[in-house]
Amino acid sequence: RPRVRTDGGIYIMKYAQIMKIQRDMWTEVPWGAILETVYYRYLIFREDQTVLYSLTPLPPHEMIPKFVKMNLSGQNDNKNRIEVGKYEVNKFKVRVWVEHKWTHVCLELDILPHGVFGAEGKFCALTFDKHLTSVNGNFESRNVVEHAVPSEDFKFLRDRRL
């Protein structure tokens, strides 16, 4: 039966993109410089159908201690950029709902049963299928915005502290 891992670990996706420099009279970036955008998405699934979600530029070695601290204290001080949401699994599909202060987010993911390179094993990888946002949390209405999804996979990193 397909499932997500809830046994002491975190799904991590790293996204990196080289940005084209817009050259105009206000550009202060020197010639030859390369602009790279890097961000990470983190998902920790719990057995009670809640999920911890974060979208941040902080790499895993800085972000995992924040998740551990939140797990130990049971409190989120919002400086950590960690949101609590809900999820459901239906066959090889996972749907995640998270509410931010400014919008509601819905992520639709596919479970890869045998993992990918760097995350081998049963249910150790997820792929993005859809990324939706809504002002009111109703993802069946017309005010839903569908965003482009990255081609990178979420890879499961085992950490017993989580």
N, C-alpha and C positions, 0 to 999 in steps of 0.2 A: 504494500500500500504506500503510495507517495506521501511524503511528509516533509516538513522543514525541520532542521536540527534545532532542538531546544535544550541540548545537553552540554552546557558549558562552552560556549563559543560565540562568535560574531561573524556575520556575513559582511564583507568589505568589498566595495567597488571603487577603484581609482580611475578617475577620468582626467586625461591630459589633452590639451589642444594647443597647437601653435597658432597664435593670432597674427593676422596681417596688420602691419603698422600703417595707420592712416597718416600720410604725410601731408601736412598743410603748414601754414605759417605759425601755428601755435604748438606744433609738435616739439616736445622736449626730449624725446627718446633719441639717443645718438644713432648714427648710421651704423649698421652691422649688428645692432642689438636684436635679440630674439625675445619676443613676449610669449610666455607660456602660461596658460591657465590650468591650474591643477586643483581639483577638489575630490573629496571622498564622500561616499554615502555609506552609512553603517546601519545594519539591521540586527537586532537581537530579538529573537522570537521566544516567548514564554509559553508555558503549557496552559495558562489561563486565558489564551487567545488575545493577549496584549503583546505589543511590539514596541521596542525602543528604537527610535529612528533619529538619525542625525545627518545633515548635509553641511559639510564644513571643509575649510582648507587645511584643518589640522590632520597630520598623518597618524597612523595607528599607534605609534609609540607615545603620542601625546594624548590621544583620545581614549584609548582603552582604560587608563587609570581613572578618567572621569566617569566612565560607565561603572567601573568597580566601586568607586566612591558613592555613586548614586544607588547601586544595588545594596551596599552596606548600610547607608543612612536611610534609604527609602524616600529621600527627598530630592527634588530637582530644583536647583536654584536659578534655572534659566540662563545662567552665564555659561553653562556647559553646552548649550545649543542642542539639547536632547529633548525630543518630544515623545510622548506616550500615545500610542494609537492602538487600533484593533486590526486583526487579520483573520482571514478564513482560507482554508485550503479546500479545493475542489478538484479532485484527480491530480493532474500535473500543473494546475494553476494556483497561484497564491494572489490574493487581493489584500492590499494594505491600505487602511484609511488613517490619516493623521491630520489633526487640526492644529494649524498655526494661528497666531493672533490675527493675521491678515488674510488667510485663505485656508481652504481645505484641500488636501492632497490625496489622490488615489493612485497607487502604484499597482499595476498588474504585472506579475512575474510568472515565468515558467520554471518549473523544477526540472533540473537536469539529473536524471536518476543515477548516472555514473560519473558525474563531475566533469571537470575540464583540467587542462594542464595547470598545475599549481594548486589544484584543489581536487585531487583524486579521491574517490570514495563515494559511498551511497549518499545522495542528497546533499553533496557539499558544494553545489553551484546553482545559481539562479540566473536567468537572463531576463532582461527588461522586455516587456511586451507593449505596455502602454504607460504613459505618465499624464495624468489628468489633474486639473485644478478647477475649483469651483468656489465662488464667493459664499454660497449658502450651504454647501455640503450635499446638495442634491445632484448626483452625477448622472441622473436620467433626464435632467432638464436641458434647455437650449443654452444656458449660460456656462457651459463647460468648455474649458480650453484644453486642447490636446497638444502636448509638447513633443518635440523630437526626443527620441530615446537614444542613449549611447549604446554602442555595440559591445562595450565591455561587460563582463559577467561579474556578478557578486560571487566571491569565493569565501568559503567558510574557513575561519581561523579558530582552531581550538584554543581555549584559554579557560582553565578550571576556575579562575577567579570570578568568571561571569555567570 
